[in-house]
Amino acid sequence: MSTILYFFTCIRRGKVGYYTRQSIVAPWRSCPSVQSKKMRGYVMRKVAKGVLLFIAGIGLLTFPLQDIDLAGAADPDYPTKPITLIIAFGAGGTTDLTARAFGEAAGKILGQPFVYVNKAGAGGTLTAMAVASAKPDGYTMGTCTPSNVLVAPFSDASPYRDLSRFTFVANYANYIYPLLVKSDAPWKNWKEFIEWAKKNPRAAKIAITGARSVASQGLVLWQLEQKEQVEFTYIPMTSSADILNATLGGHVTMYGSTADAVNNVYIKEGKLRILSYLSNEKLPGYENIPSLQDMYGFGIPNLLGIFTPKGLPDNVLKKLEDAFAKAVKDPDFVSTMKRLYTPVVYMNMAQMNKYINDMYKPTGEIMKVLKAEEAKARK
């Protein structure tokens, strides 16, 4: 750049021809205005600076940008501050209580506490979007469930269409999904309930966590509707705690969510009755009650784990995976999960990703049929 400026200086003084031969090597010789010793030094410094800036610019253009960690260098001392765990669904439900128990166990191992943020609504998709948009530094993660991982990507109501923005680190539990009714309900077993539902289309109000189009419970119950030729009415709610209150209050016909310590107390006290299970997992002492899998050959896909934004540094990801593997064995965590009637089921990162990949396509095929049926019904 300096050379070009001096070239124009010499144009004004009629020295262009001489400049073109010698100015690159010794630009001060091409122009009388820069022939003093002082000016020669000044020009050389300007030229040297220009050359260095030029070389640096070329280097930036040719250096492979993908080798630069634009999100920030990996933190060798990770974690150095509290970690935010975003919990799908509202406070007081199974997902909330188990996530906090797991966070406490993992925090002891990592040496930093977890800070909990509940994002209820939309079947857990609000949590997924918050995780996807977070900085991939290991300080923000969320709870992944069948709804926000296996069902939501295929729903038109979902803000994301695939799982490419997430890393699934570990599974720490599986849900138990009992189908509960009040003890004074007229049905003593599943067969009686289905016979009543066939005679009374849409009369059965089943409460689930989120809209049917994004809730895993809704997906399985829709399969049941097709199999038995019945129609249910779905009542979306934000947590299993809300669903329990609605069931006990008689506002809904059936509880279609996860088991926990509270509803198990009501079962033991005779205030709630189990008619079946959406899951293969069953409550202790009630294993003789048939699940949908037992009766129809299908059930809810089951997982409860931790996912992060895509792109975490390798050392951070490894530290999290190691800590989570130890956390599921923490005595306090195991005791709490037993009290919450939620079985500890650990899957490492490879195992969890395989499970999700295995379940993803079949779930998508069912969702396609469901969406087609809903579109047909709207016409």
N, C-alpha and C positions, 0 to 999 in steps of 0.2 A: 504494500500500500504506500509506503514511504517513497519507493522508487517511482511510482506513478505520479505522486505529487511533485517530485523534483523534475520529472519529465515535462510536466506542464509549466513549471517555472522556466525551463530552458526554451520551451516553445516561444514564450514571450520574449526571450532574448535572442532568438534566431540561432540556436545551437542544437537543433534537433538531429541533424545528421551525425554529428560527433557523439551525441548522447547515445544513439542506438548502437554504437560499437563498443563503448567503454563504460557506460553508466552502470551496468549490472555488476561489473567487477569493482569499479571506483567511481561512483556516481558524482563525487565532488569535482572530478575533472571535467565533467560535461557542462558545467555551468559556472561562469565567472563569479556569481554571487555567493558561491560556497567554497571558494578556494583558500580561505584563511584556515589556519591550523585549528582554531577554535570551532569553526563551522564544520570542518572535516570530522572532528570528533563527535559533534552533535549529530551529523548525518549518519555516521556509522552506528551510533547507538540506536537511532530511529530505525535504520535498516535491520539491525540485529533483532530488535524487538518485533519488527514486522515478520521477519523470517520465523522466529520462534512461535509467534501467534499462528502463522500459516501452518507450521508443522503440527502444532497442537490441534488445530481445526481439522486437518486431514486425519489425525489419529482418532479424534472423536467420531468422524464419519465412518472409519473403517473398523473400529473396535467393536467386537460382537456385543451388542447391547443386552442380549439375553444373559450374559454372564454377570451383569450388574444386578444386585439384589435391590430393586427399586422399592420394595416394601420395607427395607431396612435390614441390616445385617443380623444374622442369627445371634441371639443373646446367649452367650455361653453360661451365664449365671441364671437362666430362666428357671423358675419365675422369680421376679424381684418385686412383684406387687400383687394385690388381690386379683383373682380371676372371676370374671362375670359368667355365670351360668344362667342362660335364658331358658325358662321352663315353659314348655307347651302346656296350656290349660291353666285354670285358675287355682288359687290357693286352697289348700285343705283336701284336695283330691289325691288319688293314688300317685299320679305322675309327680305332683308337687312334693309330697311327703317322701317318696323314695329318692327323688333327685336330691333333695336336701340331705338325706342320710348318706347318699353316695358322695356328695360334695364334701361333707364333713370328714369322711374317711380318706378321700383323695387329698384333701387339703392338709391333713396331718402328714402325709407322705411327701407332698411337694413342698411343704414348709410355708405355704401361703394360704390364706383363707379364701373361700368362694363367696361371692356376693350373688344373691339370687334375685332374678327379675322374672315375674310372671307375665306372659303375653297370652292371654286367653282369647279364644275366638277363632273362627275359620278353620277348625279342625287341626290346629297346630301350624298352619301355614304362615302365620304372623311370626312365629318363632323362627321358622326356616328362613324367611326373608331377612330377618334381623341378623341371623348367623351368616347368610350368604353375603351380605353387604358389609360385614365387619372386617376390620383389618386382620390379615392372616398372621398374627404374631403370637397366638396362643393364649391371649388374655380375654377372648370372647368365644364362647361355645354354647351349645344348646342341647336340649333333650330331643332325640329323634324317636318317633313312634310309627306304628303302621300307617296311621292317617297321613302324617306329613311326609313320609318317605315313599310308601308304596301306592297310596291312593291319590293324593293331591296332584302329582304330576300329570295325571290323565284326566283331571277335572277341568272343565271350562272355567270354573270359578277360581281356579288356582292361579297365582301370579307367576308360577314357574312351570316349565314343561319337561324338565329332566333333572338329573341329580349331579350335573357336571360342576356345580359351584360348591360342592360339599366334600369333606373328607370324613368318613365314618371311622371313628377311633376305637370304640369298644361298645359291646352290649353288656349291661350289668344285671338285667332282670327280664322276666317275661310276665305279662299280665295274666290274671285270671279274670275271665269275663262271665260272670253268672247272669242269667236272665231271671230277674226277681219280680215277684208280685207281692202285694200285701197278703198277709195270712188269711184275711177274711174274703179274699177273692174266691169266686165260685169254682175255679179250676184247681184240682188237686195234683194234676200232672200235665205234661206237655201235650199228650194226645187230646185231652179235654179242651185245652186252650186252643189248639189248632182247629178242632171241630167248631168251636164257638166263633173263631175268626173267619172261617169260611162262610158261616151263616150271617156274619155281620161285617161286611167289607168296610175297611178304614175305621172301624170302631176302636180297634186296639191302638192306643197311643203309646208309642215306644220312645223313651227319652234316650238320646245318644249325645256324645260330645262332638258337636259340630253338625253342619248340614250333611244330609245323606251323601251328597256328591263328593265330599272330602273326608268323611268319617269312615274308618275301616269297619266299624260295626254296621253302618248302613249298607256297605258293600255285601257283607255276608247275609244280612237280613233280606236284601233284595234277591239274592240267590234263593233264599228260603221261600220268598213270595212266588218266584217262578216255579219252584219245585212243588209247592203245595197249592198253587193257584189261589193265593190269598192276597189281600191288600192291607198294609199297615199305614198308619199315620205317624210321621216322625216328628219328634219335638227336639230341636237342637238346643243344647245347653253348653256351658263353658267348663264344667268340671263334674267329676263323679259325686262330689259333695252336694252340688246343686240338684243333680239327678236323684240322689237319695232323698233329699227333702221333698222333692216333687212327688216321689213315689209314696213316701209315708203320708204325705198330705192328701193323697188321692187325686192329684192333678194329672197324673199320667197312669196308664194301665200297667206298664212294665218298665223296670229298670234295665237298661241295656248298656251298662258300662262296666268298669273294673271293680274288683273286690278289694276291700280294705278292712282295717280293724273295726271301723264303726259299723258298716253294714253287716259284718260277721256277728257282731254283738246282737243286732236286731234279728238275725237269723236264729241264733241260739235262744233268744228270748221268745221266739215264736211270732215275731211281728212281721217278718218277711219269709217268703217261701221261694226256694229255688225250683224252677221248672226245667231249666236246661243250662247249657254253657255254650257261649260262642267260641270259646277256646278249648284246646285239648286239655290244658291244665285245669285242675279241679280243686275245690276247697277241701282241706283235710276233714274227714268225717262225712263228706257228702260225695264221695267218689262213685257211689252206686247210681247217682242220677245221670242219665245219658246226655252226652253233649251232642251238638249238631253233627260233629264229625262221626260220632257213634251211629247216629240215625240216618244221616244223609250222605256222609262221605266228604263233607267240606267243612271248613272252619275258618276262623280269623287268622291271618298271618300275624305272627307275634314277635315283637322286639321292643326293647326299651333301652336306649343307649345314648351315647354322646357323639355329636358331630360338630365339626369346626368348618370355617371357611376353607376353601381350597388354597393350597400354596403355603402351608406352614413350613418353616425351616425344618430340615430333617432331624436336627438334634432336639428341637422342641417336641416334635411328633413322637420321637422315641421316648423322651422323658415322660410324656403323657401316657403313652401306651404301657410303659413299665409301671407307672404309678397306679393306673387303673387296674392292672392285673393284681396288684397287691391290695388295692382298696376293697375288692370284692371278698377278700378273706379277712378283713378287719372284723374282730369279734363284735364290736358295737354295731357295725353295719349289718352283719348277719343277724344279730338279735333283733334289730329294728325291722328288718325285712320280714322276719318270721312273725313278728307282732302285727305287721301290716298285711300278712297273708299274701305276700308277693314273692314268688320263688326267685332266688338268685340264679341267673343263667348267664355265665360269662362267655363271650366270644371276643377274641382278639381282632385286630384290624383285618387280617386276611380272612378269618372265618366270617366276620360280620359282612364284609363286602361280598363274599361268595353267597351267603344266605340272601342278601338283598338282590343280587343279580339273578339268583335262582327263582325268586318270588316275583321279580319285577315284570317279566313278560307275561306270565299267567294272569297276574292282577290286571295288567293293561288290557288283555283280551276280554276279561270280564267287564271292565269299565267301558269298553267300546260297545258291548251289547247293551249295557245299562243305559248309556247315553243315547243309543239309537232308540231304545224303548221309551225313554223320557221324551225324546223329540217327537216320536210318533204319537204319544199321548197328548202332547200340546197342540197337535193339529186338529 
